[in-house]
Amino acid sequence: MWPFNSYPELSPSQVDGKEYDYIIVGGGTAGCCLASRLSEDPDVTVLVIEKGHAKDNFVSRVPLISQNFWMGDPLQVQSDRWTEPLPGAAAGRTNRYWTAEGLGGASRINAMLYTRGIPACYDEWATRFGLTDWAWPCVEPSFKKVENTIAHPNASHRGHSGPMAISQPPQALEWPTYTQKIAENLQLPVQRDCNNPTGAAMGLFFLDMTIDGSGRRASAFSSFLNKSVATSRRDRLSICAGAVVSHVELNEQGTQAQLVHIKAAAARSGSGDTAVVKVRREVIICAGTVCSPGILMRSGIGPVDQLRRHGISLRKDLPVGKHLQDHIGTAVMVEPPKSQTLGVLESAWAIWHLLLWVFFGTGLMGVSSTPQSIFVRTSAIDDNMVPDTRLGNLDATKVDNIPDLEIMLQPVNSLERGGAGRHFFSFFPALLRPHSTGQIELSSEKPLDPMAHPRILHPFLGDERDVAKVRRGVRFAMRLADDFEKSGFPYPAPLVFAPGMDKKVLEDWESTPGVPPKGLTFGVDGGETETKEPVPEVVAQALGQKYVPKTWRTVTDDEIDDYVRRVAMVLMHATSTCRMSKEDDGTGVVDQQLRVHGISNLRIADASVFPVVPSCHTMAPTIMVAERCAEFIKQTWRKN
């Protein structure tokens, strides 16, 4: 606690009974941005309530190391939250839902990929959902306000004076030249700025990363709510760390938030440090897509059937927790030499690259595991797995051109575990525009306990249209892997982990669920998979039969579907559980100003408000939402 701690954190008992102009519930990706922007005003008081802590340490600053979810407590990784059995997966299979519970949230451990999404993503919000205040011309200024774009210093369409550094560090491995070559051979545009609104809707993109000019991770914490900001504003900015919110208490009419009830996060047994704080102006919930619904439901705001089931008095009937969406990813991997993957860091070269980072901010330690991605639309890919890149398909302002597939290019094992002693390069296809929707529910056993994990009914391929898109995406990834081996890449790189391949690696992976990998792996915004059933290829081997590996041309749809059901994973891009709607008509939870319908001073600002999951990594849009929320709040109280 201040002044004995280097970062000014308060306990629940230190804020008990106090009143604040603004109370922000959750100090994650959105919460850090919102707290920073609101506390710019010296005449207001802001309280941030966060389950974790600052923990600004060495491993949290090194870009590549901080992607390793298995680092655990130094990165404040939340690793014991799991989905319910996945509807479109092999029987009984679940996914771990990774995140970081500390100031900065998932921006402390993700792949640091800053992708806005093409303009049509937001124009769709306006045309399909009537959210005209969220069309591209409305949101673009907020994106620019966030950015300090080192990577594109002369780009007028990018921001250059914002708090979040965005760069494209040089790559130390040889493969990017050859992935660019295979993209060009397929007539896919190659673009250096993935966030250029006038760029192509499809192509190979060099990705922007939230890494500063010194090679350090630029998380929401370090960019918006670092020690300098927190200490210089401690007269008006209070950070209550190690605390969770049980519920928000409304007035008798149910139209205004009045009190926020807090509990120390260490008090898991139901007793311990509790507090109540008063709000003078507004409460803003920024607890994320998975946790924001629980806070609302414990406050009496949510689906009437679920609240009654748990004995919670209904204050407002809204579809809280509904419409859960997420991206789905599948591993397709080749096996080049160790020296051409991040596996090189398992050797003495790790010391060299660590020294490069410490003294120069460069080398493999100073990059993301995903420096390139291919974005395409599956309906534009023909039966030869060649995208139709005619000009009409590349217009990023047309809603029909929004990509529904991303192939992440990663010199690493994207399965997170298994394959000890082997080193992979991943063509990682991710479904970006799912039709499936799921739901977040309160814990069945402890519905009123803020420390109890919610029930995550993940939509995972619950719609056959999604299965068809993933199937095409996997086949396209296999085509890319085949082209890569023939591209002139000066090393062998056979396809070894895909439908129809020898899955000895998968057998190892399936037989050791829930343990850290023996080799070096880095998170790719994905969840861990658990399954124990043998795959057909392994059974064939056990019977002494010869299994002939398939190619992208010969593998069957059934083989792809079986493979996907066993290995596909959730990608930590969950959205839409408190989604926006133009009217209070039962289709959404918040209005276009992010106010909970019917409650004048309660807002939500995180990825849960997206009407649909965008076709990009969700960090940048989440921060954009926080920026806009701060502006909405300032405008409201400027009038008053």
C-alpha positions in Angstrom: 0.0 0.0 0.0 1.1 3.5 -0.7 3.7 4.9 0.3 5.3 1.5 1.1 4.6 0.0 -2.3 6.1 1.5 -5.5 2.7 1.5 -7.1 -0.1 3.3 -5.2 -2.6 0.4 -4.5 -5.3 0.6 -1.9 -7.1 -2.2 -0.1 -11.0 -2.5 0.2 -10.8 -1.3 3.8 -9.0 1.9 2.7 -11.8 2.9 0.3 -14.7 1.7 2.5 -17.4 4.3 2.9 -15.9 6.8 0.5 -17.6 8.5 -2.4 -16.2 8.9 -5.9 -17.4 10.7 -9.0 -16.6 7.7 -11.2 -16.2 4.1 -10.2 -14.6 1.8 -12.7 -15.1 -1.9 -12.1 -12.1 -3.7 -13.7 -8.7 -2.4 -14.5 -8.0 -4.5 -17.6 -7.5 -3.5 -21.2 -10.5 -1.1 -21.3 -10.4 -0.1 -17.6 -6.8 1.3 -17.7 -7.7 3.5 -20.7 -10.9 4.7 -19.2 -9.4 5.5 -15.8 -6.5 7.4 -17.5 -8.8 9.5 -19.6 -11.4 10.3 -16.9 -8.7 11.2 -14.3 -7.2 13.8 -16.7 -9.8 16.1 -15.2 -8.3 17.5 -11.9 -11.8 18.3 -10.6 -13.1 14.7 -10.4 -12.3 11.6 -8.4 -11.9 8.2 -10.0 -11.8 4.8 -8.3 -10.6 1.7 -10.1 -11.4 -1.7 -8.6 -9.2 -4.5 -9.9 -8.9 -8.2 -8.9 -5.1 -8.3 -9.6 -2.2 -5.9 -9.1 0.3 -3.9 -11.0 3.3 -6.4 -10.8 5.4 -4.4 -13.3 8.3 -6.9 -13.5 10.9 -8.0 -16.0 9.0 -10.9 -17.6 5.9 -8.6 -18.1 8.0 -6.2 -20.2 9.8 -8.7 -22.5 7.4 -9.1 -25.5 8.0 -12.8 -26.3 8.4 -14.1 -22.7 5.3 -12.3 -21.6 3.3 -14.4 -24.1 4.1 -17.5 -22.2 0.9 -18.3 -20.3 2.7 -20.9 -18.3 4.7 -18.2 -16.5 1.8 -18.1 -14.1 1.9 -15.7 -11.1 4.5 -13.2 -12.4 2.1 -12.5 -15.3 -1.0 -12.9 -13.1 -2.3 -15.5 -15.5 -5.8 -16.9 -14.8 -5.5 -20.5 -15.8 -8.3 -22.4 -13.9 -11.3 -21.1 -15.8 -12.8 -23.6 -18.3 -15.7 -23.7 -20.7 -18.5 -26.2 -20.4 -18.2 -29.1 -22.9 -17.9 -27.6 -26.4 -20.9 -28.3 -28.6 -19.0 -28.8 -31.9 -16.0 -30.6 -30.5 -15.2 -34.2 -29.7 -17.4 -35.6 -26.8 -16.6 -34.0 -23.5 -13.9 -31.7 -24.7 -13.5 -28.4 -23.0 -11.1 -25.4 -23.4 -9.2 -23.4 -20.8 -10.1 -19.7 -21.0 -6.8 -17.9 -20.4 -6.6 -14.3 -19.3 -4.5 -12.1 -17.0 -6.1 -10.8 -13.9 -4.1 -7.7 -13.1 -3.9 -4.0 -14.2 -3.8 -4.1 -18.0 -5.7 -7.4 -18.2 -5.1 -9.6 -21.3 -3.0 -6.9 -22.9 -0.3 -8.1 -20.5 -0.1 -11.6 -22.1 -1.6 -11.5 -25.5 0.3 -11.5 -28.8 0.4 -7.7 -28.9 -1.4 -7.5 -32.2 -3.0 -4.2 -32.9 -5.6 -4.7 -35.6 -8.5 -2.2 -36.0 -10.5 -4.2 -38.5 -11.5 -2.8 -41.9 -14.0 0.1 -42.1 -16.8 -2.2 -43.2 -16.7 -4.0 -39.8 -18.0 -0.9 -38.1 -20.2 0.2 -41.0 -21.9 -3.2 -40.5 -22.7 -2.2 -36.9 -24.5 0.9 -38.4 -26.4 -0.8 -41.2 -27.2 -4.2 -39.6 -27.9 -3.1 -36.1 -28.8 0.5 -36.5 -25.8 1.7 -34.5 -25.2 4.7 -36.6 -23.0 6.3 -34.0 -20.5 3.5 -34.4 -20.0 3.7 -38.2 -16.4 4.0 -39.4 -16.2 7.8 -39.5 -17.4 7.8 -35.8 -14.8 5.3 -34.5 -11.7 6.2 -36.5 -10.8 9.3 -34.5 -10.8 7.2 -31.3 -8.4 4.7 -32.9 -6.1 7.5 -33.9 -6.3 9.0 -30.4 -4.9 5.8 -28.9 -1.9 5.4 -31.3 1.7 6.4 -31.3 2.4 4.7 -34.6 6.1 4.3 -34.8 5.8 1.7 -37.6 4.2 4.2 -40.1 5.5 7.6 -39.1 4.2 9.5 -42.2 0.8 7.8 -42.4 -1.9 10.5 -42.0 -4.6 7.8 -41.4 -2.7 6.7 -38.2 -2.4 8.4 -34.8 1.1 9.6 -33.8 0.6 11.3 -30.4 -1.3 8.8 -28.4 -0.1 6.8 -25.4 0.1 3.3 -27.0 3.3 2.7 -29.0 2.8 0.6 -32.1 5.7 -0.8 -34.1 6.8 -3.6 -36.4 10.2 -4.8 -35.0 12.5 -6.5 -37.6 12.3 -10.3 -37.8 15.4 -12.4 -37.1 14.2 -15.5 -38.9 14.2 -16.1 -42.7 10.6 -17.4 -43.3 8.7 -14.1 -43.8 10.4 -13.6 -47.2 8.9 -17.0 -48.4 5.4 -16.5 -46.9 5.3 -13.2 -48.8 6.4 -15.1 -52.0 3.6 -17.7 -51.7 1.0 -14.9 -51.1 2.2 -13.1 -54.2 2.0 -16.3 -56.2 -1.7 -16.5 -55.2 -2.2 -12.9 -56.3 -2.9 -11.8 -52.7 -1.9 -8.2 -52.0 1.0 -7.8 -49.6 0.4 -4.8 -47.2 2.7 -3.3 -44.7 0.0 -1.4 -42.8 -2.8 -3.8 -41.7 -4.7 -0.7 -40.3 -4.8 1.4 -43.5 -8.5 2.0 -44.0 -8.0 2.4 -47.8 -6.0 -0.9 -47.9 -7.2 -4.2 -49.3 -9.9 -6.3 -47.5 -7.8 -9.5 -48.3 -4.1 -10.1 -48.4 -1.0 -10.9 -46.5 -0.4 -8.3 -43.8 2.6 -7.4 -41.8 1.0 -6.9 -38.4 1.4 -3.9 -36.0 2.5 -4.8 -32.5 2.1 -2.9 -29.3 5.8 -2.7 -28.6 7.5 0.6 -27.8 10.7 2.0 -29.3 12.8 0.3 -26.6 11.4 -3.1 -27.5 9.1 -3.4 -24.5 5.5 -4.6 -24.4 3.2 -1.6 -24.5 0.2 -3.0 -22.6 -2.9 -1.0 -21.5 -1.3 -0.8 -18.1 2.1 0.6 -19.2 0.5 2.9 -21.8 -2.4 4.4 -19.8 -2.0 3.6 -16.1 1.7 3.2 -15.4 3.4 4.3 -12.2 4.0 7.8 -13.4 0.3 8.4 -14.2 -0.9 6.7 -11.0 1.4 8.5 -8.6 1.0 12.0 -10.2 -2.8 11.7 -10.0 -3.1 10.0 -6.6 -5.0 13.0 -5.3 -7.9 12.1 -7.6 -7.2 8.6 -8.9 -7.5 5.7 -6.4 -6.7 2.1 -7.4 -8.2 -0.6 -5.2 -6.3 -3.7 -6.1 -6.8 -7.3 -5.0 -10.6 -6.7 -4.9 -13.7 -7.9 -6.8 -17.2 -6.4 -7.0 -20.0 -8.6 -5.7 -22.8 -6.3 -7.0 -23.9 -2.8 -7.8 -26.8 -1.5 -5.7 -29.5 0.5 -7.5 -31.9 3.0 -6.1 -35.4 2.0 -5.1 -36.8 2.7 -8.6 -34.0 0.7 -10.2 -33.0 3.6 -12.4 -29.7 4.7 -10.9 -26.6 3.0 -9.5 -25.8 4.2 -5.9 -23.4 1.8 -4.2 -20.7 -0.6 -5.2 -20.1 -3.6 -3.0 -16.5 -4.8 -2.9 -14.8 -7.9 -1.5 -11.1 -8.7 -1.1 -10.1 -11.2 -3.8 -8.2 -13.3 -1.2 -11.3 -13.9 0.7 -12.4 -17.0 -1.2 -14.3 -18.6 1.7 -17.0 -16.0 1.8 -15.6 -14.0 4.7 -12.9 -11.4 4.9 -12.3 -7.8 3.8 -15.5 -6.2 2.4 -16.3 -2.6 1.6 -19.0 -0.4 0.2 -18.3 2.7 -1.9 -20.7 5.5 -3.1 -20.9 6.9 -6.6 -21.5 10.5 -7.2 -21.8 10.4 -11.0 -21.3 7.1 -12.8 -20.3 3.4 -12.4 -18.6 1.9 -15.5 -18.2 -1.9 -15.7 -15.0 -2.9 -17.6 -14.7 -6.5 -16.3 -14.7 -8.1 -19.7 -16.9 -10.3 -21.8 -16.8 -13.2 -19.3 -17.1 -11.3 -16.0 -19.2 -8.2 -16.7 -22.4 -10.3 -17.1 -22.0 -11.8 -13.7 -21.7 -8.4 -12.0 -24.9 -7.2 -13.7 -26.8 -10.4 -12.9 -25.8 -10.4 -9.2 -27.1 -6.8 -9.2 -30.5 -7.9 -10.5 -29.9 -7.0 -14.1 -30.3 -9.9 -16.5 -32.5 -12.6 -17.9 -35.5 -13.1 -15.6 -35.4 -16.9 -15.8 -31.8 -17.1 -14.7 -32.1 -14.6 -11.8 -35.2 -16.3 -10.5 -33.4 -19.6 -10.6 -30.8 -18.3 -8.3 -33.1 -16.3 -6.0 -31.9 -12.9 -7.2 -34.5 -10.1 -7.2 -35.1 -8.8 -10.7 -34.4 -5.1 -11.2 -34.2 -5.0 -15.0 -34.9 -7.8 -17.5 -32.1 -7.6 -20.1 -30.4 -10.3 -22.2 -27.2 -10.2 -20.2 -24.8 -13.0 -20.9 -26.5 -13.9 -24.2 -25.0 -13.7 -27.7 -21.5 -14.8 -26.7 -19.2 -15.0 -29.8 -15.5 -15.9 -30.2 -13.0 -16.7 -32.9 -12.0 -20.4 -33.3 -8.5 -21.6 -34.3 -7.1 -24.8 -35.6 -3.4 -25.9 -35.8 -1.9 -26.8 -39.2 1.9 -27.1 -38.8 5.0 -27.9 -40.8 8.3 -29.0 -39.3 11.3 -26.9 -40.4 14.7 -27.0 -38.7 14.7 -25.8 -35.1 16.9 -22.8 -36.1 14.0 -21.5 -38.2 11.5 -21.5 -35.4 11.3 -20.0 -32.0 12.6 -23.3 -30.8 16.0 -21.9 -31.3 15.5 -20.2 -27.9 15.7 -23.6 -26.3 19.4 -23.5 -27.0 22.3 -21.3 -26.0 21.0 -18.8 -28.5 18.4 -17.8 -25.9 21.2 -16.0 -24.0 22.3 -14.1 -27.1 18.7 -13.0 -27.9 18.1 -12.0 -24.3 21.2 -9.9 -24.3 20.1 -8.3 -27.6 16.8 -7.4 -26.0 18.3 -6.1 -22.7 20.9 -3.8 -24.4 19.2 -3.0 -27.8 15.5 -3.9 -27.5 15.9 -6.2 -30.5 16.1 -9.9 -31.4 13.6 -12.7 -31.0 12.7 -11.7 -27.4 11.5 -8.3 -28.7 8.8 -9.5 -31.1 5.4 -11.1 -31.2 5.0 -14.8 -32.1 2.7 -13.6 -35.0 4.3 -11.0 -37.2 2.2 -11.8 -40.3 -1.3 -12.9 -41.1 -3.3 -13.6 -44.2 -6.9 -12.3 -44.1 -9.3 -13.7 -46.7 -13.0 -14.4 -47.2 -13.8 -18.1 -47.5 -16.6 -17.5 -50.1 -13.9 -15.9 -52.4 -11.7 -19.1 -52.3 -12.3 -21.4 -55.2 -11.9 -25.2 -55.2 -8.2 -24.9 -56.0 -7.8 -22.9 -52.8 -7.0 -19.7 -54.8 -8.7 -16.5 -53.5 -10.4 -14.3 -56.1 -8.6 -11.0 -55.7 -10.4 -9.0 -58.3 -10.8 -5.4 -57.3 -14.4 -5.8 -56.2 -13.4 -8.3 -53.6 -10.7 -6.1 -52.1 -12.8 -3.0 -51.3 -12.5 -2.6 -47.5 -15.6 -0.3 -47.3 -18.0 -3.0 -48.5 -19.7 -5.1 -45.8 -19.8 -8.1 -48.2 -16.0 -8.1 -48.2 -15.4 -8.4 -44.5 -12.9 -11.3 -44.1 -14.1 -14.4 -42.2 -10.8 -16.2 -42.1 -7.3 -15.3 -40.8 -4.3 -17.5 -41.3 -1.8 -16.5 -38.6 1.8 -17.3 -39.5 3.7 -18.3 -36.5 7.2 -19.9 -36.1 6.0 -21.9 -33.1 3.9 -24.8 -31.9 0.4 -23.3 -31.8 -1.0 -26.2 -29.7 0.7 -25.0 -26.5 1.8 -28.4 -25.5 3.0 -31.7 -26.9 5.6 -32.5 -29.5 8.6 -32.5 -27.1 11.8 -32.4 -29.1 10.1 -31.2 -32.2 9.7 -27.7 -33.6 6.9 -26.4 -35.7 5.8 -23.5 -37.9 2.1 -22.9 -37.8 -0.4 -21.9 -40.5 -3.1 -21.2 -38.0 -6.5 -20.7 -39.5 -9.0 -18.8 -37.4 -12.7 -18.4 -38.1 -13.5 -14.6 -37.7 -17.2 -14.3 -38.4 -19.0 -17.2 -36.7 -22.8 -17.6 -36.8 -22.8 -19.6 -33.5 -23.6 -17.9 -30.3 -23.3 -19.0 -26.7 -24.0 -17.7 -23.2 -22.4 -16.7 -19.9 -24.3 -17.9 -16.8 -23.8 -17.5 -13.1 -22.0 -20.3 -11.3 -24.4 -23.1 -10.5 -23.0 -23.8 -7.1 -22.1 -20.2 -5.9 -24.2 -17.8 -8.0 -23.7 -14.9 -5.6 -19.9 -15.4 -5.1 -17.9 -12.9 -7.2 -14.9 -15.3 -6.9 -16.8 -18.2 -8.4 -16.1 -18.8 -12.1 -19.1 -18.3 -14.3 -20.5 -21.1 -16.6 -19.1 -20.5 -20.1 -21.4 -22.1 -22.6 -19.1 -21.5 -25.6 -20.7 -21.4 -29.1 -17.8 -23.4 -30.5 -18.9 -24.5 -34.0 -22.5 -25.0 -32.9 -23.7 -23.9 -36.4 -23.1 -26.0 -39.5 -22.3 -22.8 -41.5 -19.3 -22.3 -39.2 -18.2 -25.9 -39.7 -18.1 -25.4 -43.4 -16.1 -22.2 -43.2 -13.5 -23.8 -40.8 -13.3 -26.8 -43.1 -12.4 -24.5 -46.1 -10.0 -22.5 -43.9 -8.1 -25.7 -42.9 -7.8 -26.9 -46.5 -6.6 -23.4 -47.5 -4.0 -23.5 -44.7 -2.8 -26.9 -46.0 -2.5 -25.4 -49.5 -0.3 -22.6 -48.0 1.8 -25.1 -46.2 2.3 -27.1 -49.4 3.2 -23.9 -51.3 5.6 -22.9 -48.6 7.7 -26.1 -48.9 7.9 -25.4 -52.7 8.6 -21.7 -52.4 12.4 -21.9 -52.4 12.6 -21.9 -48.6 16.1 -23.3 -48.2 15.2 -25.9 -45.6 12.9 -28.9 -45.5 9.5 -28.1 -44.0 7.2 -31.0 -44.4 3.5 -30.8 -43.4 3.3 -33.0 -40.2 0.4 -31.7 -38.2 -2.9 -31.5 -40.1 -5.8 -33.7 -41.2 -4.6 -36.9 -42.8 -1.1 -36.6 -41.4 0.9 -38.8 -38.9 -0.4 -37.5 -35.6 2.1 -38.9 -33.2 2.4 -35.4 -31.9 -1.3 -35.3 -31.3 -1.2 -38.6 -29.6 1.3 -37.2 -27.1 -0.7 -34.1 -26.7 -3.9 -35.9 -26.0 -2.4 -38.2 -23.5 -1.0 -35.4 -21.3 -3.8 -33.0 -20.7 -3.4 -30.0 -18.4 0.4 -30.0 -18.0 2.9 -27.5 -19.2 4.7 -28.2 -22.5 8.1 -29.8 -22.4 9.3 -27.5 -25.2 9.1 -23.7 -25.5 5.7 -22.4 -26.6 4.0 -19.1 -26.6 0.4 -18.2 -26.4 -1.4 -17.2 -29.6 -4.6 -15.8 -28.0 -5.8 -19.3 -27.8 -7.3 -21.7 -25.2 -6.0 -25.0 -24.2 -7.8 -28.1 -25.3 -8.4 -31.3 -23.3 -9.4 -34.6 -24.9 -8.5 -38.2 -24.3 -9.9 -40.1 -27.2 -7.5 -41.6 -29.8 -7.6 -40.3 -33.4 -8.3 -42.7 -36.3 -4.6 -42.5 -37.5 -3.3 -43.6 -34.1 -5.7 -46.5 -34.1 -4.6 -47.5 -37.5 -1.0 -47.5 -36.5 -1.8 -49.6 -33.4 -3.4 -52.2 -35.7 -0.3 -52.3 -37.9 -2.0 -50.6 -40.8 -0.2 -48.2 -43.0 -1.8 -44.7 -43.0 -0.9 -42.7 -46.1 -0.6 -38.9 -45.4 -3.1 -36.8 -47.3 -2.6 -33.5 -49.1 -4.9 -30.5 -49.3 -6.2 -32.0 -52.5 -6.9 -35.6 -51.2 -7.9 -35.0 -47.6 -11.7 -35.6 -47.2 -14.1 -33.2 -45.6 -14.9 -35.8 -43.0 -11.2 -36.1 -42.1 -11.0 -32.3 -41.7 -14.1 -32.2 -39.6 -12.9 -35.0 -37.3 -9.5 -33.3 -36.9 -11.1 -29.9 -36.1 -13.4 -31.4 -33.5 -10.3 -32.8 -31.7 -7.8 -29.9 -31.9 -9.6 -26.6 -32.6 -9.5 -24.1 -29.8 -11.1 -20.9 -28.6 -9.0 -17.8 -29.1 -9.7 -15.4 -26.2 -11.6 -13.0 -28.4 -14.9 -13.4 -26.6 -17.4 -10.6 -27.2 -21.0 -9.5 -27.2 -22.4 -10.7 -23.9 -23.7 -7.2 -23.0 -24.1 -6.0 -26.6 -25.3 -2.7 -27.9 -28.7 -2.2 -29.3 -30.3 1.0 -30.6 -33.5 0.5 -28.6 -34.4 -1.1 -25.3 -36.2 -3.8 -27.2 -34.8 -7.0 -25.6 -32.0 -7.4 -28.2 -29.2 -5.7 -26.3 -28.0 -4.5 -22.9 -26.5 -1.0 -23.5 -27.4 1.9 -25.8 -25.1 3.7 -28.2 -23.7 5.8 -25.3 -22.9 2.5 -23.5 -25.5 3.1 -20.8 -27.3 0.1 -19.5 -30.9 0.4 -20.8 -33.1 2.0 -18.2 -30.3 2.9 -15.8 -29.0 6.4 -16.3 -25.5 6.3 -14.6 -24.4 2.7 -15.3 -22.3 2.0 -18.4 -20.3 -0.9 -19.7 -17.1 -0.4 -21.7 -15.3 -3.6 -22.8 -15.6 -6.2 -25.6 -18.9 -7.4 -24.2 -20.7 -4.4 -25.9 -19.7 -5.3 -29.5 -22.9 -6.3 -31.4 -20.8 -9.0 -33.1 -17.3 -10.2 -32.8 -15.1 -8.1 -35.3 -12.9 -9.6 -37.9 -9.7 -8.7 -36.1 -7.9 -9.2 -32.9 -10.0 -7.6 -30.3 -7.5 -5.5 -28.2 -7.6 -2.4 -30.5 -11.4 -2.3 -30.8 -11.7 -2.7 -27.0 -9.5 0.3 -26.3 -11.4 2.2 -28.9 -14.6 1.5 -27.0 -13.0 2.8 -23.7 -11.8 6.0 -25.5 -15.4 6.6 -26.8 -16.9 5.9 -23.4 -14.6 8.5 -21.8 -15.8 11.0 -24.4 -19.4 10.1 -23.8 -19.0 10.6 -20.0 -17.2 13.9 -20.4 -19.9 15.2 -22.8 -22.6 14.2 -20.4 -21.2 15.9 -17.4 -19.9 18.9 -19.4 -23.6 19.6 -20.1 -24.4 19.4 -16.4 
